[in-house]
Amino acid sequence: MVQSIDNSANRPNYNAVKINIRKPEVNAANNRNTYVDDNGIYNAINIDIDNPSVNTEPKRIYDYPESEGPVTFDMVNPNRIPLPQGFNVAYTTTNVILPKIENDVEFEIEDERDDIEVDDKPEEVVIEDKQEEVEVPEANYTSVENEKAAPLVETKEEPDNIVNDVKIMEAEMDKAAPVEIKRPEIIPGEEILPETDIPLVISNLTSPDFDTQAQQMEEIARLSLDDKENAIPFIVREVFASLIDITKADSTNLTAPTEEQVQARKRLIANFIAVETAKSNNTQPKLPYPINEADLALANQLSPMEMAERNKEYALFTISILAKIYADEVERHTGNIVPLTDLPGSAAIVDALRYNPNSEVKIAAIDALRHIERPEYKEELNTLYTLAQADSNPQVAMAAARALNN
């Protein structure tokens, strides 16, 4: 039990009288810098108190006896409080006795079990679990009948119609043939190639076979004229370089047409002129030369030199188609006009017009420039057409004059 402390018991008790000294005076000089030794003489009372005593005995705070020794932790009696670390003196307390739980304290036990039996003894609580232990049979999934034979939990009886349906389904399952599981067919991956195989195009353009070159250039021209989007894959440096090489190929060392081919062509041309003249005069045509199937095949057969010159005409026209699409695409995306001299392949067209000895190649060059012409190129094209108009070949001069007038 803890009691209040009486502070009056600890107040000092002097064995002398109480003396109050009011306004004591000390013998001091008037000058502050002057020191006067007064030999301890005061103009007041000098009191000596011999052996004063004070009641210093503390009053006990706790009202129970002291402990007999240091308090330590006892495993036998766990209610004893252990001595804190660092203290060498035991607390002056007795064994701490924990309060007992009163009998009327109610315990709330959350349990899903319904029946709990409590004995009359207040300190012991007996919880009785009335759940029945269910023996779980070993799993057997060989058939539905085995599962129904040993259910884990009791279930209510199903209506007769549901039971009949289940039996019918089981019978059908037993009669059904086993399903064969097929493995998925694995199709090996295929290499996805672009729609336009540029390496193949370049290979055809550089082929020594003149017919292969001609077929490839015809395909490029046809696709580009059908849709501009088809021409975009061909607008690459390698394609233009291959076409330019075709226009500059030297055909002087190639085999020229034979004399028989030349004579067969002359007879074929004379017959063609006679037919056209008769049509214009509304008369019956009279052929000057008889032509058979052999003469016709011989006249239409081209020599290697003629095929090389023909491919030059094809290459000039293909260059003009791709160059025009290139200029249009640049203007559409950037708004800029590509100068004529900066168009890819334009220099090869101008060189063919000025320096190629074949008149048909020159006429093909004029047609190529007319295909790419636009108002911004008017000055340069007028100069080129004027120079071509002075050509010695009348057909070239006529083609240049027609282009200049348009």
C-alpha positions in Angstrom: 0.0 0.0 0.0 1.3 3.4 -1.0 1.0 6.3 1.4 1.4 10.1 0.9 4.6 11.7 2.0 4.7 14.2 4.9 7.3 16.8 3.9 7.2 18.4 7.3 9.0 15.4 8.8 12.1 16.2 6.7 12.3 19.9 7.6 15.5 20.9 9.5 15.3 21.4 13.3 18.0 23.7 14.5 19.0 23.9 18.2 19.4 27.6 18.2 17.3 30.8 18.1 16.0 32.3 15.0 17.7 35.6 14.3 16.8 38.1 11.6 19.5 40.7 10.7 18.1 43.7 9.0 20.3 46.1 7.1 23.7 44.9 8.1 26.6 47.3 7.6 30.1 46.5 6.7 33.1 48.8 7.4 33.9 49.9 3.9 35.9 52.9 2.7 34.4 55.7 0.8 36.9 55.3 -2.0 36.2 52.2 -4.0 39.9 51.8 -4.9 40.9 51.9 -1.2 41.1 48.7 0.8 40.8 48.8 4.6 41.4 45.7 6.7 38.9 45.8 9.5 40.1 42.4 10.9 36.7 40.8 10.6 34.9 43.4 12.7 31.2 43.7 11.8 28.9 46.3 13.1 26.4 43.6 13.6 25.9 40.5 15.6 28.3 37.6 15.1 26.5 34.3 15.8 28.2 30.9 15.9 26.0 27.8 15.8 27.8 24.7 17.1 26.8 21.3 15.9 23.5 22.0 14.2 21.4 18.9 13.5 18.7 18.1 10.9 16.2 15.4 11.0 17.3 13.6 7.9 15.6 10.2 8.5 13.4 9.6 5.4 9.9 8.4 5.9 9.0 5.1 4.5 6.9 5.2 1.4 5.9 1.5 1.2 4.0 -0.1 3.9 5.3 -3.7 3.6 8.5 -5.3 4.8 11.7 -5.3 2.9 12.9 -8.2 0.9 15.5 -10.5 2.4 17.8 -10.5 -0.6 18.2 -9.6 -4.3 15.2 -10.4 -6.4 16.1 -12.7 -9.3 14.1 -14.6 -11.9 13.0 -17.9 -10.7 11.7 -20.5 -13.1 9.9 -22.3 -10.3 8.1 -19.1 -9.3 7.7 -17.0 -12.5 5.8 -14.3 -10.6 9.1 -12.9 -9.3 10.3 -9.9 -11.1 13.9 -10.1 -12.5 16.6 -7.7 -11.5 17.3 -5.1 -14.2 20.7 -5.1 -15.8 23.2 -2.6 -14.3 21.8 -2.6 -10.7 23.7 -4.2 -7.9 21.1 -3.6 -5.2 17.8 -5.4 -5.2 14.5 -3.6 -5.0 13.1 -3.5 -1.6 9.9 -5.2 -2.6 8.4 -8.6 -1.9 7.3 -11.1 -4.5 4.8 -9.6 -6.9 1.6 -11.6 -6.9 -0.5 -11.2 -10.0 -4.2 -10.7 -9.5 -6.4 -13.7 -10.1 -9.2 -13.5 -12.7 -12.5 -13.2 -11.1 -15.0 -15.9 -11.7 -17.6 -13.6 -13.2 -15.4 -12.6 -16.1 -17.0 -13.6 -19.4 -14.9 -14.8 -22.3 -16.1 -14.3 -25.9 -14.9 -17.3 -28.0 -15.5 -17.0 -31.8 -16.1 -20.5 -33.0 -18.3 -21.9 -35.7 -19.0 -24.9 -33.6 -22.4 -24.9 -32.0 -22.1 -26.9 -28.8 -19.7 -25.7 -26.0 -19.8 -27.3 -22.6 -18.4 -25.5 -19.6 -17.9 -27.2 -16.3 -18.9 -25.7 -13.0 -15.2 -25.1 -12.2 -14.5 -21.4 -12.9 -10.8 -21.9 -13.9 -11.2 -24.6 -16.4 -13.1 -24.3 -19.6 -13.8 -27.4 -21.5 -14.7 -27.0 -25.2 -16.2 -30.1 -26.7 -16.2 -30.5 -30.5 -19.2 -32.5 -31.6 -18.3 -32.5 -35.3 -18.3 -36.0 -36.6 -15.2 -37.3 -38.2 -15.9 -38.3 -41.8 -13.8 -41.0 -43.2 -12.8 -40.0 -46.7 -12.5 -43.0 -49.0 -9.6 -43.3 -51.4 -10.1 -41.5 -54.7 -11.4 -43.6 -57.5 -12.2 -41.9 -60.8 -12.7 -44.9 -62.9 -16.4 -44.4 -63.3 -19.2 -42.1 -62.1 -20.8 -45.1 -60.3 -17.8 -45.4 -58.0 -18.0 -41.7 -57.1 -21.7 -42.0 -56.3 -21.1 -45.1 -54.2 -18.9 -43.3 -51.7 -19.9 -39.6 -51.5 -17.9 -37.4 -49.3 -20.9 -35.4 -48.1 -24.4 -36.5 -47.8 -26.6 -34.9 -50.4 -30.3 -34.7 -50.8 -31.9 -37.1 -53.2 -32.4 -35.7 -56.7 -35.7 -36.0 -58.5 -36.2 -39.1 -60.5 -36.1 -37.2 -63.9 -32.6 -35.8 -63.1 -31.3 -39.3 -62.1 -32.7 -40.8 -65.3 -31.0 -38.1 -67.4 -27.7 -38.8 -65.7 -28.0 -42.5 -66.4 -28.8 -41.9 -70.0 -25.8 -39.6 -70.3 -23.5 -42.2 -68.7 -24.8 -44.9 -71.0 -24.0 -42.7 -74.0 -20.6 -41.9 -72.7 -19.8 -45.6 -72.3 -21.0 -46.4 -75.9 -19.1 -43.5 -77.4 -15.8 -44.3 -79.2 -12.6 -42.9 -77.7 -11.7 -39.6 -79.2 -8.3 -39.6 -80.9 -6.3 -36.6 -79.9 -4.5 -35.2 -83.0 -1.3 -33.3 -82.6 -1.3 -29.9 -84.1 0.3 -29.7 -87.5 3.4 -27.6 -87.4 4.0 -25.7 -90.6 7.6 -24.5 -91.0 8.0 -20.8 -91.4 8.5 -19.3 -94.8 10.7 -16.4 -95.6 8.6 -13.3 -96.3 10.0 -11.5 -99.2 9.0 -8.0 -100.4 6.5 -7.8 -103.3 9.2 -6.2 -105.5 12.4 -8.2 -105.6 14.9 -5.4 -106.4 17.9 -7.8 -106.6 16.1 -9.9 -109.2 15.1 -6.7 -111.1 18.8 -5.6 -111.3 19.9 -9.1 -112.3 17.5 -9.0 -115.2 18.5 -5.5 -116.3 22.2 -6.5 -116.3 21.6 -9.8 -118.0 23.5 -10.5 -121.3 20.2 -11.7 -122.8 18.6 -8.6 -124.5 15.1 -10.2 -124.4 15.4 -10.5 -120.6 16.4 -6.9 -120.3 13.4 -5.8 -122.6 10.9 -7.9 -120.6 12.0 -6.4 -117.3 11.8 -2.8 -118.6 8.4 -3.5 -120.0 7.2 -4.8 -116.6 8.6 -1.7 -114.8 6.9 0.7 -117.3 3.6 -1.2 -117.1 3.4 -1.3 -113.3 4.5 2.4 -113.0 1.9 3.6 -115.5 -0.9 1.7 -113.8 -0.3 3.1 -110.4 2.4 5.4 -109.0 2.6 3.4 -105.8 3.9 0.4 -107.8 6.8 2.5 -109.1 8.1 3.7 -105.7 10.1 0.4 -105.0 11.9 0.8 -108.3 13.1 4.4 -107.5 16.5 3.3 -106.2 20.0 4.1 -107.2 20.8 0.6 -108.5 17.8 0.5 -110.9 18.6 3.9 -112.4 22.3 2.9 -112.8 21.3 -0.3 -114.6 19.0 1.6 -117.0 21.7 4.2 -117.7 24.2 1.5 -118.5 21.8 0.1 -121.1 21.5 3.5 -122.8 25.3 3.8 -123.0 26.0 0.3 -124.1 28.4 0.1 -127.1 26.7 -1.9 -129.9 29.2 -1.3 -132.7 30.9 -4.6 -132.2 27.6 -6.6 -132.2 26.3 -8.6 -135.1 24.4 -6.4 -137.6 21.5 -7.6 -139.7 22.4 -9.7 -142.8 21.8 -8.5 -146.4 19.0 -11.0 -146.8 17.3 -9.5 -143.8 17.7 -6.0 -145.2 16.3 -7.0 -148.6 13.3 -8.8 -147.0 12.5 -5.7 -144.9 12.7 -3.4 -148.0 10.2 -5.7 -149.8 7.9 -5.7 -146.8 8.0 -1.9 -146.5 7.2 -1.5 -150.2 4.2 -3.7 -149.9 3.0 -1.8 -146.8 3.3 1.6 -148.6 1.3 0.1 -151.5 -1.5 -1.0 -149.2 -1.7 2.4 -147.5 -1.8 4.2 -150.8 -4.6 2.0 -152.1 -6.6 2.7 -148.9 -6.3 6.4 -149.4 -7.4 6.2 -153.0 -10.1 3.7 -152.3 -8.7 1.3 -154.9 -7.7 -2.4 -154.8 -4.1 -2.7 -153.4 -1.5 -4.2 -155.8 1.5 -5.6 -153.9 4.8 -5.0 -155.8 6.6 -7.9 -154.2 5.3 -11.3 -153.3 5.9 -12.1 -149.6 5.7 -15.6 -148.1 5.9 -16.8 -144.5 9.7 -17.4 -144.7 10.4 -13.9 -145.9 8.1 -12.4 -143.2 9.9 -14.4 -140.4 13.3 -13.3 -141.8 12.3 -9.6 -141.9 11.1 -9.6 -138.4 14.1 -11.3 -136.9 16.3 -8.8 -135.1 20.1 -9.0 -134.9 22.0 -8.5 -131.6 22.9 -5.0 -132.6 19.3 -4.1 -133.3 18.2 -5.6 -130.0 20.7 -3.5 -128.1 19.5 -0.3 -129.8 15.9 -1.3 -129.2 16.7 -1.7 -125.5 18.2 1.8 -125.4 14.8 3.2 -126.5 13.1 1.1 -123.8 15.6 2.3 -121.2 15.1 6.0 -122.0 11.3 5.7 -121.8 11.5 3.7 -118.4 13.9 6.4 -117.0 11.5 9.2 -117.9 8.6 7.4 -116.2 10.5 6.8 -112.9 12.0 10.3 -112.9 8.6 12.0 -113.3 7.1 10.0 -110.4 10.2 10.9 -108.3 9.7 14.6 -109.0 6.0 14.4 -108.2 6.6 12.6 -104.9 9.2 15.1 -103.8 6.8 18.0 -104.6 3.9 16.2 -102.8 5.9 15.6 -99.6 8.1 18.7 -99.4 6.6 21.2 -101.8 9.9 21.6 -103.6 10.5 21.3 -107.4 13.4 19.2 -108.4 15.5 20.9 -111.1 15.7 19.1 -114.4 19.4 18.6 -114.1 18.9 16.9 -110.7 16.4 14.4 -111.9 17.8 10.9 -111.8 18.7 9.7 -115.4 18.1 13.1 -117.0 21.7 13.4 -118.1 21.6 10.1 -119.8 18.5 11.2 -121.8 20.3 14.5 -122.9 23.4 12.5 -124.0 21.4 10.1 -126.0 19.7 13.0 -127.8 22.9 14.8 -128.6 25.5 12.0 -129.3 23.7 8.8 -130.2 24.1 8.1 -134.0 20.9 6.1 -134.2 18.0 8.4 -135.2 15.4 6.2 -133.5 17.3 6.5 -130.2 17.3 10.3 -130.6 13.6 10.3 -131.3 13.1 8.1 -128.1 15.1 10.7 -126.1 12.8 13.5 -127.4 9.8 11.5 -126.3 11.3 10.9 -122.9 11.9 14.6 -122.3 8.3 15.4 -123.4 7.1 12.9 -120.8 8.8 14.7 -117.9 8.4 18.3 -119.0 6.7 20.9 -116.8 6.5 24.7 -116.8 9.6 25.0 -114.5 11.7 23.1 -117.1 10.5 25.3 -120.1 13.8 27.2 -120.6 16.0 24.1 -120.6 13.7 22.1 -122.8 13.4 24.8 -125.4 17.2 24.8 -125.7 17.3 21.1 -126.1 14.5 20.9 -128.7 16.1 23.8 -130.7 19.3 21.9 -130.9 17.6 18.7 -132.0 15.6 20.6 -134.6 18.8 21.2 -136.5 19.6 17.5 -136.7 20.6 16.1 -140.2 18.0 13.3 -139.9 14.6 14.7 -141.0 12.7 12.4 -138.7 14.6 13.7 -135.7 14.2 17.3 -136.8 10.4 16.8 -137.3 10.1 15.2 -133.8 12.0 18.1 -132.2 9.9 20.7 -134.0 6.7 19.0 -132.8 7.9 19.0 -129.2 9.0 22.7 -129.4 5.6 23.8 -130.7 3.8 21.9 -127.9 
